[in-house]
């Protein structure tokens, strides 16, 4: 059984610095990866500013504002009003992508991962900027893949329950969305660093399949349309086809899964 004794201050500060250093490396690789250790801001209700993760779970007004802001952005970008489940699905996917990568990124880069909770993060849905409290960063440990999966699931489980009525998916569909977010986060980080394969192999170690509540393996494969690059088939659909029916993403499960030897 893990010890419940708090680590001494020197170890806590060391953990915070390792997490902060990993976040700086991620930001240097990709401007989309905006993570930092700092003081989370509770934010407002307008959906265009930072919101504490706990409010997504406990405050229906904060969630409604975030979804309404996303609906406006989707309508402006695509020129049509989105189907009712599109905006909440995209908000949830981005939050899951961001929060899971805030844990798996340091795990991949520095061999340690913080155990983040909704109480210790602030998320900006417009910029994807995530602020992690120093107390949460100080929980960083050398977690194995099973422990990291458990940490991600513990954070996102309550968030999924909050989004479920808006996203209109069952439990399998909700965790399929999380599975894709986790795999895509490490994939994005690897591509941003210039060599996706080490990162996607890390994603495969994290998601080897048959690890509930995650619904599928990361299962990357060489992309026949882009030699030297990986691709995968998503566990769930991102719903882009509802806005642009003529387009189907290259990773969409609606294309059917390729046969394996």
C-alpha positions in Angstrom: 0.0 0.0 0.0 1.4 3.5 -0.9 2.6 5.6 2.0 0.3 8.4 3.1 3.2 10.4 4.6 3.8 13.7 2.7 7.2 13.9 1.0 9.6 16.4 2.4 9.6 20.0 0.9 12.8 19.3 -1.1 11.2 16.4 -2.9 8.0 18.4 -3.5 9.9 21.3 -5.1 11.9 18.8 -7.2 8.6 17.3 -8.5 7.2 20.7 -9.3 10.3 21.7 -11.2 10.3 18.5 -13.3 6.6 19.0 -14.2 7.3 22.7 -15.0 10.3 21.8 -17.1 8.3 19.2 -19.1 5.6 21.8 -19.7 8.2 24.3 -21.0 9.6 21.6 -23.3 6.1 20.9 -24.6 5.3 24.6 -25.2 8.6 25.0 -27.0 7.6 22.1 -29.3 4.0 23.3 -30.0 2.2 26.5 -29.4 -1.0 24.5 -28.9 0.5 22.9 -25.7 0.0 25.7 -23.3 0.5 24.2 -19.8 2.1 25.9 -16.8 2.4 25.5 -13.1 0.8 28.4 -11.4 -2.2 29.7 -9.5 -5.4 28.5 -11.0 -8.0 31.2 -11.7 -11.7 30.4 -11.1 -12.7 32.4 -14.2 -16.1 33.7 -15.2 -19.2 32.3 -16.7 -19.0 33.7 -20.3 -17.2 30.6 -21.8 -14.4 32.7 -23.2 -12.1 32.7 -20.2 -10.5 30.3 -17.8 -12.7 28.0 -15.7 -11.7 25.9 -12.8 -11.9 22.2 -13.6 -14.1 21.6 -10.5 -16.7 24.0 -12.0 -17.1 21.8 -15.1 -18.2 19.1 -12.7 -20.2 21.1 -10.2 -21.4 24.2 -11.9 -24.0 23.7 -14.7 -23.8 27.4 -15.6 -20.0 27.3 -16.2 -20.5 24.2 -18.5 -23.4 25.8 -20.4 -21.3 28.9 -21.0 -18.4 26.9 -22.3 -20.6 24.9 -24.7 -22.5 28.1 -25.8 -19.2 29.7 -26.7 -18.1 26.7 -28.7 -21.4 26.7 -30.5 -20.8 30.3 -31.6 -17.3 29.4 -32.8 -18.5 26.4 -34.7 -21.3 28.4 -36.4 -18.9 31.2 -37.3 -16.3 28.7 -38.7 -18.5 26.4 -40.7 -21.4 28.7 -41.5 -24.1 26.4 -40.2 -25.5 25.8 -36.8 -24.0 22.6 -35.3 -26.1 19.6 -34.3 -26.9 19.8 -30.6 -24.2 17.3 -29.6 -21.3 18.6 -31.6 -20.2 21.6 -29.5 -20.3 19.7 -26.2 -18.4 16.7 -27.8 -15.7 19.0 -29.1 -15.4 20.9 -25.7 -15.1 17.5 -23.9 -12.6 16.1 -26.4 -10.3 19.2 -26.1 -10.5 19.1 -22.3 -9.8 15.4 -22.2 -6.9 15.9 -24.7 -5.4 18.7 -22.6 -5.8 17.2 -19.2 -4.6 13.8 -20.2 -1.5 15.2 -22.0 -0.8 17.4 -18.9 -0.2 14.0 -17.2 1.1 11.8 -20.0 3.5 14.5 -21.4 5.7 14.6 -18.3 5.4 10.8 -18.1 6.8 10.5 -21.6 9.4 13.3 -21.4 10.6 13.1 -17.8 9.5 9.7 -16.5 7.1 11.2 -13.9 3.5 12.2 -14.0 1.4 14.5 -11.7 -2.0 13.2 -10.5 -4.2 16.0 -11.5 -7.7 16.5 -10.2 -10.5 18.9 -11.3 -9.9 20.9 -8.1 -6.3 21.7 -9.1 -6.5 22.9 -12.7 -7.9 25.8 -14.6 -8.7 25.4 -18.2 -9.4 28.0 -20.9 -11.5 26.5 -23.6 -10.7 29.2 -26.2 -6.9 29.0 -25.9 -6.6 25.4 -24.4 -4.3 27.0 -21.8 -4.2 24.8 -18.7 -2.8 26.0 -15.3 -1.9 23.4 -12.8 -1.6 24.3 -9.1 1.8 23.8 -7.5 0.2 21.4 -5.0 -1.0 19.2 -7.9 2.3 19.4 -9.7 4.0 18.3 -6.5 2.2 14.9 -6.7 4.4 13.9 -9.6 5.8 10.4 -9.3 7.4 7.8 -11.5 4.1 6.1 -12.5 3.8 3.0 -14.5 1.3 2.8 -17.4 -1.4 1.3 -15.2 -1.1 4.0 -12.6 -1.1 6.7 -15.2 -4.3 5.3 -16.8 -5.9 5.2 -13.4 -4.9 8.9 -12.7 -6.4 10.0 -16.1 -9.6 8.0 -15.5 -10.0 9.3 -12.0 -9.8 12.9 -13.2 -12.1 12.4 -16.3 -14.7 10.1 -14.8 -16.7 12.8 -13.0 -16.3 15.1 -16.0 -17.8 12.5 -18.4 -20.8 12.2 -16.1 -21.4 15.9 -16.3 -21.1 16.0 -20.1 -23.1 12.8 -20.7 -26.6 14.4 -21.1 -25.2 17.0 -23.6 -23.0 14.6 -25.6 -25.7 11.9 -25.7 -23.4 8.9 -25.7 -23.4 5.9 -23.5 -20.5 4.9 -21.2 -18.6 3.1 -24.0 -18.9 6.1 -26.3 -17.8 8.5 -23.7 -14.7 6.5 -22.8 -14.0 6.0 -26.6 -13.7 9.7 -26.8 -11.2 9.8 -23.9 -9.2 6.9 -25.4 -8.8 8.9 -28.6 -7.9 12.1 -26.7 -5.1 10.2 -24.8 -3.7 8.6 -27.9 -3.9 11.8 -29.9 -2.2 13.9 -27.2 1.0 11.9 -27.3 0.8 11.7 -31.1 0.6 15.5 -31.4 3.5 15.9 -29.0 5.7 13.5 -31.0 4.9 15.2 -34.3 5.6 18.6 -32.8 9.0 17.3 -31.7 9.8 16.2 -35.3 9.6 12.4 -34.8 6.2 11.0 -33.9 7.2 7.3 -33.6 8.7 7.3 -30.1 5.7 9.2 -28.7 3.1 6.9 -30.5 5.0 3.9 -29.1 4.6 5.4 -25.7 0.9 5.8 -26.4 0.7 2.2 -27.4 2.4 1.2 -24.1 -0.1 3.4 -22.2 -3.1 2.0 -24.2 -2.3 -1.6 -25.2 -6.0 -2.6 -25.3 -8.2 -4.4 -22.9 -7.6 -1.7 -20.2 -11.1 -0.6 -19.1 -12.6 1.9 -18.9 -10.5 2.8 -22.0 -12.2 1.1 -24.9 -9.4 0.4 -27.4 -5.7 0.2 -28.0 -3.8 3.2 -29.4 -3.0 0.8 -32.3 -0.9 3.1 -34.6 0.2 1.8 -38.0 2.2 3.2 -40.9 0.1 5.7 -42.9 0.0 4.6 -46.6 -0.9 8.1 -47.6 2.1 9.6 -45.8 5.2 7.4 -45.9 7.1 7.4 -42.7 4.2 8.8 -40.7 1.9 6.9 -38.3 -1.9 6.9 -38.3 -4.7 5.1 -36.5 -8.4 4.5 -36.5 -10.2 6.4 -33.9 -12.3 4.6 -31.3 -15.1 7.1 -31.8 -16.3 9.7 -34.3 -15.5 13.4 -34.0 -18.8 14.4 -35.7 -17.1 16.6 -38.4 -19.2 14.9 -41.0 -22.3 16.5 -39.5 -20.9 19.9 -40.5 -19.2 18.9 -43.7 -20.9 15.7 -45.0 -18.5 15.5 -48.0 -15.5 15.1 -45.6 -14.5 12.0 -43.6 -11.4 12.3 -41.5 -8.6 9.9 -42.4 -8.8 8.4 -38.9 -12.6 8.1 -38.8 -14.1 4.7 -37.8 -16.8 5.3 -40.3 -14.3 4.4 -43.0 -14.0 0.9 -41.5 -11.0 -0.6 -39.8 -8.2 -1.9 -42.0 -7.5 -5.6 -42.1 -4.4 -6.7 -40.2 -2.1 -9.5 -41.2 
